[in-house]
Amino acid sequence: EQQRQPHYYSTLESLMLLGNLHTMSGRVSDAVTEYKFALLKNPYALEAVERLAKLGCDESTILALVDVGLKRMVKEQLAQRKKESTEDKNAVCDSKDEGTTPVLPIGGTIREYALAHSTLHRNQITSSLQHFTELSSQFPHHPYLLLQKAHIQQELGHILASEQNYQRVRALDSHWMEGMDKYAHLLFQLRMSRKNAFMLQQGGFIHYQFSGHGGRDKMENDSVTCGVEDELGQLSADLLDIDDKKPEPWVCLSLYHLARDDHDKSIAFVDKAISINQQHSYAHYLRGSILLASQRPDHAVVSFFRANDLQRDIPSYEGLVESYLAADKFKEAICTAKEAISSAPRDARAITLVGLALSQAPASQQNGEGKERAKRALKRALALDPGAPRPLFALVDLHASEGNFENCIKLLRDAMEGGKNDMSDSASPGSSSHTVTWNKEHGDVIQAKLAEIHTLSENYTDALECYHVAISMNPQNGLAIQGLERLEKIMRGVDPDEEMDEDGEIEDEDGGQEYY
């Protein structure tokens, strides 16, 4: 295969077409070869750079191909100029240029682009954001670069910054279609952000996705909910007017109906998106999320697996692990979580998945060491991202199950103080974490969790204070409201568990299904 050469009459278009066909048929090595030929033929073929990065080609190989292609292009241009000027007396200038122009000036930008995509597809999203930010500073009005920044910021939890970049893309090109389904997902996250406590209590992947992000500041609760829902509906209508033969408008419609608690229409529209383009990974991901929220984890596994097959990112791994855990397939959950770590060894989200899988697996499958291994994994995740909510609450629940309430209180207070310190230190965008973006927005959830721990440790005075603080921060915090009602019954000498057995559990289950 190393001796193979492209056909003499092959063009860039034919090479890219062959690469795309090989990719769709699962022949990855052949696709990589064709994309390499395309990049050697024209180092400005940015789509080839992106496809090679997506197929797992390391950045050094891509950069070497870019350099070889640039040098070859320069030599061809100089040879052509020299040939054209053989009859010209000024040909001496061209011969001087030949030794002083090894690469074209734009080569550095192409290498930056290659680094941005190679780090992105290796799940090094913070580094990728830095590269795309550098490119965006050189080309501030390029919608594609702004879109990539918005996607990464959304995945990092920088929801408001991501929203601004999506709006800039639409302002630059009102007919832009690519990636607008993820903008719809962001609007959906904003729509659901004030319901975070209910979602946190219910658990599950899609609930966590909504509870793990902040909402808009300085807006009344109802205006946030209704206003964002209107924006989501308007975005769906705009995209349908632009082109209803693409999957993005139907994904937007699916999210719009999901926001209105209509699961049947939501799943129908996402199926429509998949029928239009079966290679659209986000549509499969969304379908898995809806099925998991509908208590159908076995069906959700199929959709998440397809999404992961098309794009091996951490969200699809999260969906797979959550689905396996919901289906009581603990061995598969642990194996998938370990695969996520091999894909992104320095990503706190991947390490958290291992901790979650180990903490929920039966002790018989872990030789009695599952809990300790889970704690080590969750602590490592918190060390990488000190304010990440998911490992924080999972670790708190582990300590609480063992009656170690002092550690629970310390973890939650450190999380609150960490958010304040990071805000006062004005952390740079490249190094900021959930500590800034999540704890700042959802301190009420941490306060409610702290009150729950105080209640379990029978420190009712502090629990009462924390519940009131949480409700004052967010009057819609259902976790705090329900916890406060339970605490008041305990303080009156009434056993709340008996009522929960008779009525509360049934109401909780109905509430969770009503919610979606």
N, C-alpha and C positions, 0 to 999 in steps of 0.2 A: 504493500500500500504506500510505503514511503517513496517508491519509484514512480508512482502514478502521477501523471501530468494532465492538466485540463486540455480539452480539445483546442486545436489551434484557432478554430472559428468561434469558440465559446465567448459569450458576452457576459457582462455583469448580471443582466436580467436573467439569462438562462441559468447561470450558476446559483443565483439566489432562489430561483424557482425549483431547481433540483434539490437544494438544501431544505426548502420548505416541504417538499414532497417526502423526502426521506424522514424529516422530523415527524410528519403526520403519520407515516407508516411505522414509526418506532425504530428506524434504522439510524441510531444516534451517531455512530462512528462515521457512516457515509455522509450524514448531514454536516458533521464537523468538518470533514474533508472539503466539501463543496463550499462551505462558508469561508474556509481558509483560502481556497482558490479565489473566491470573490474579493477577499480583503487584499490579497496580493495583487490582484488585477487593478483594484481601485481602493487605496487606503482611506478614501473619504466615504466608503460604504458603511455608514454608522449602523445601519440595520444589521450588517454582518457582525459588527463588534458586539451588539446587544445579543444576537442569537448565540454567538460563541460563548459569551458569559453565562447565558441562561442554560446552555448545555453542559456547563461545568468546566469549560476551558480556563486554565489558570491565567492570571493577568500577565505573567511574564511571557507566556506564549503569544498572547494577543498583542502585547506591546512590541515583541520582536517582529511579528507579522506586519504591524503598522510601520515600523521603522524600515523594514525591507521594502515594503510597498512604496513608501515615500521616496526612498533613495532610487528605486527603479523608475518611478515616475519622473524624478528630477533628471535622471540620466537620459530618459527618452525625450523629455522636453528640450534638454540641451543639445542632444544629437539632432533633433528636428530643426532647432534654431541654427545649428552649425551647418546643416545641409542646405537650408534656405539661404544662408549668407555666404556660401562658397564663392559666389560671383560678386560679392560685395566687398569693398575694400575695408569695411569696418568689422570684419570677421574676427579680428584680434580681441575685441571686447568680449565676444562670446567665449573664446577659449580661456580667457581669464576667469569668467564667471564659473566655468566648469569646476575649478578647484576650490572655489570659495562658497559654493552653495550646496552643501551636503544634504540638507533637508529643507522642506518648505516651512515658512514661519508658522503655519497653522498646525504643524505636527504636535506641538505641546498641548494644544487644545484637544486634539484627538486622543492623545495619551491620557489626558485628564478624564475624558469621556469614557475611555476604556476602563480606567480605575474605578470610576463611579459605578459602572454596571457590574464589574467583577466583584466588588465589595458588596453590592446590593444582593447579588444572587448567591453570595456566601453568607448571607444574613448578618453581615457587618453593617447594619443600617446607619449607625452613628457616623462611621467613616464615610459611607456613601453619601450621607447628607452633606458632609463637609465638601466632598468633591462636587456635588451638584450645586451647592451654594457658590463655590468658586466659579463654576461655569456660568451660573446665573448672573454673577457680578460682571462677567465679560459680555453676556448677551441678556440684558435685564428684561427685554420684551419678548423673549422666546417662550411661547406657551408650553412646549414640551418639557423644558427644563423646570418651569414653574409647576407643572403637573407632577413631575417626579418628586420635587421637594414636598408638595402637598401630600402625596402618597406616603412618603417616609415620615413626615411629621405626624400624620394621622396614626401610623402604626406605633410611633413612639409615645403617643398620647398628647402631643402638642396640638390640641384640637382647634383652638382659636387661631393659631398661626397657620394651621393647615387650611382652615376656612378662608382666610384672607387670600392665600395663594390660589385656591380654587376660584374665588371671585375675580381675581386678576386675570386668570385664564379666560373666563367667560367675558370679561370686559375687553380683552384683546381680540377674541374671536367668538362671537356669539353663536357660531355654528360648530364649535368644537364639540366632538362627540366622545373621543377616546378618554376613558377614565372617569367619565361623569357619573357612572354608577357608584364609584367609590365616594364621590362627592355626596350622592344621595345617602350612602351609608353614614357619612359624617353628619348630615342633617338629621338622620334618624337617631344617631347617638345623642345629639343635642336635644331632640324631641323627648328622649327617654331619660335624660340625665337627672332630672329631679325625682325620678322614681327609684333612685339607686338603692335605697334601703330595702324595699320589697325584693328587688332582684338579688341583692346580696344574701338575703335570708333564704330565698328559694334555691339558690345555687344553680349550677349548670353553666354551660359554655356561653350561650347567647346572653344569659342574665349577667354574667361577669363582664362580657364585652361592653354592655351598656353601663354597668356600674363603675367600670374602671376608667371613666373619662369625665372631665369637668364640663360644665355648661357655661353659658354666657353670663357675664357679670352684670350687675346693676339692672336687672330686669325683673318684673313681677313674674310670679310662678305661672299664672295663666297665660300671660303674653308670650312667655318662652315656649310653652307647649303649643298653643294655637298658631303663633307666628311661624315657628319652624315647620309645623305640619303644612301650613299654607305654602311655604317655600318649597317643600318636597313635592306637593301637588303641582305647583307651577313648573318646577324643573321637569317633571314627568311629561307635562303637556308640551313644553318647549322641545324636548328631545324627540317626542313623537312627531311633531311638526317638521323637524329637521330631516329625520330618516327613521321610518318605522321598520326597516329591514335589517336593523342592527340590534344586538342584544341589550345594549345599555338602556334604551327607553323602557324595556319590559322589566329589567331589573329594578329600575326606579319605581315603576308601578307596583312591583312586588313589595318593595320597602314601604311605599305609601300605604298599602293596604295592611301591611304588618303593623305599622304605626296605629292603624285604626282597629287593631285586634281582629282582623279578618284573615284567619289562616288559610281558608280554602282559596280565596282569590289570590292571596300572596303566593301560595305554592303553584297555582295555575299559571300565573304570570312569569314566575321564574322558570317553569317548565317551557314556556313559550320562548324565553331567552335562550335556553339550552338547545331547543330545536332549531333556532336560527344559527347558532354557532356552538358546536359541541366542544370546541377548544377554549371556550371562555371560562377560565378557572374560577373567577369570582362568582359566576352564576352557580357553579357546583358548590362552592363554599357556602353561599347564602342558602341554597336548598338544604344542605346539611344542617345549618344552624336552625332553620325553621323546623325541620323534622326532629331535631334534638329537643327544641323547646316544646314540641308537641308530644313529648314522651315516646318517641319512636327511634330509640338509639340504634337499633340494628339497621334500619333504613338509612339513618344519618351516616353510618360508617361508610356506606357505599359512595355517597356524595362527597364526603370529606376525602376519601381515598382517591377519587377521581381528581378532585381539586389539587391534592398533594402530588399526584402523578404529573399534572400539567405544570405546577409551580410549587417547588418544595420550600415553602415558607413556614414560619413558625405558627401563624394563625391556623393553617390547615392541620398541622400537627396537634395544636391545642384542641381542635374539634375532634380529631381522631381519639385522643386520649380521653376526653370527656365522654365521648360516645361509648368507648369500651368500658369505662368505669360505670356509666349508667346501665350498661347491659351486664354488669358483673363479670366482665372478661378481664380480670386483673392481670393475667400474664401478658395478654396482648397489649394492655395499656402500658405496662412497664417496658416492654420491648419497643413500642412506638416512642415512648419518652426518651429512651436511650438513643434511638435513631435520630431524634430531634437534636440531642446533644452533639452527636457526631456531625450533624449538619451545621450547628452553630454552637461551638464549645464555649464561647464567651458570652452567650446571650442568657440573661437572667430568666427569661420566659421559658427557655428550653430546660434549664436546670430545675425550675419550679415544677415543671411537668413530672419530672422524676420524683420529686418530693411528694407531690399529690398522689401519684400512682402508688408509691410505697406506703404512704400513710393510710390509704384506703384498702390496700390488699390484706387479706386474712393473714394472721400471724403464722398459720400452718404453712403458707407458701413462702415465708421469709425466714424460717428457722428462728423465729422470735426476735430478729434484729431489724425488722422492717421499720419500726417507729424511730429507732435511733438513726438509721440510714436516711430516713425521711427528714429528720431534724437537720442532719448535716447538709443535705441537699438544699433545704429551704434557707438555712443560714448562709450558705454559699451564694444563693440567689440574692438574698438581701445585701450581702457584702458587695455584689456587683451593681445592684440598683437599690439603694437604701430605702427608697420610698415606694417601691412596687407594692401595690395593695394585695395582690394574690398570694405571694409567699408570706407576707406579713400575717394575714388572717389565718392562713393554713397553719402556720407555726404557733400562733396564739391558740387555735383550737386544739392542737396536739398537746401543748402544755396544760391547757384547761382540762382535757380528758384525764390527765395524770394528777390533777389537783395542785399543780404548780402555778398558783395564781400570781405570785410575786413576779415571776418571769413574764407572765402575760401583761401585767400592768407596766412593767419596765419597757417591753417591746412597743406597746401602744403609745406610751408617753414619749419615748425616743422618736417614734415616727412623727408625732405632732411637733416636737421641738426641732426635729431635722428639717421639716418643711419651713418653719419660721427662719431657721438659720440660713437655709439655702436662699430664701427670698431676700434676706438682709445682705447676703454676700453677693447678690446679683450674679448668679451662675451664668456662664456663657451658654448660648444655645446649643453648641456642640457637646457640652458636658452635662447639660441639664437632664434630669431624670424624672421619674414619677414623683419624686419628693416635692418638686415644685408644681408639676402639672396636676397631680392627683390630690395630694394632701392639702394643698391650698384650696382646692375646689370642694373637697368632700371631707373636711374635718369633722362634719357632723356625724358621718358614718363611724369614724374612729371614736368619737365621743360616745356614740351609742354602744359600740363594742366594748369600750372601757366600762360603761355602766353595767353591761351584761356580766362582765367578769367580776365587778364589785358585788353584784347580786349573788353570783355563785359563791363568792367568799363570805357572804352574809355581812358585807360592809354596806348597809342599806343607806346610810347618810350620804356617802360619797356617790353611790349609785344614783340616788335621787338627784344630786347636783349635776352629774354628768348627763342624765337624761334631759334635764331642763336646758342645759347648755346646747345639747344637740338639737332640741326642738326650736330653741331661739335662733340657731343658725339656719335651720331648714324646717319650717312648720309642716312640710309634707313628708318628713322622715318617718315612714311607717314603722321601721324597726324600733325607733325610739318611742313612738306612741304606744305600740303594743307592749314594749318592755316596761314602760312606765305604768301602764294599766296592771300588768302582772305584779310589778313591785308593790304597788299600792294595795293589792289584795294580800300579798305576803305580810305587809306591815300591819294590815288589819287583822291578821291571824287567820285568813282564809287560805286554804290550800288551792292554788290555781291549777295544779296538775289534774285534779279530778274534773274540773270544768273543761280543761283542754281535751281530756279523754272522751268526754261526752259530746262536746260541741266544737271546741276550738280546732281540733285536728281536721275535721270535715270542712270547716270554714276556710282553713288555710289552704287545703287542697283545691277547693273551689276557687279561692282567690287566685292561686297560681295559674289555673287554667283560664280563668277569666282574663287574666293579665295578658295572655297571648292568644 
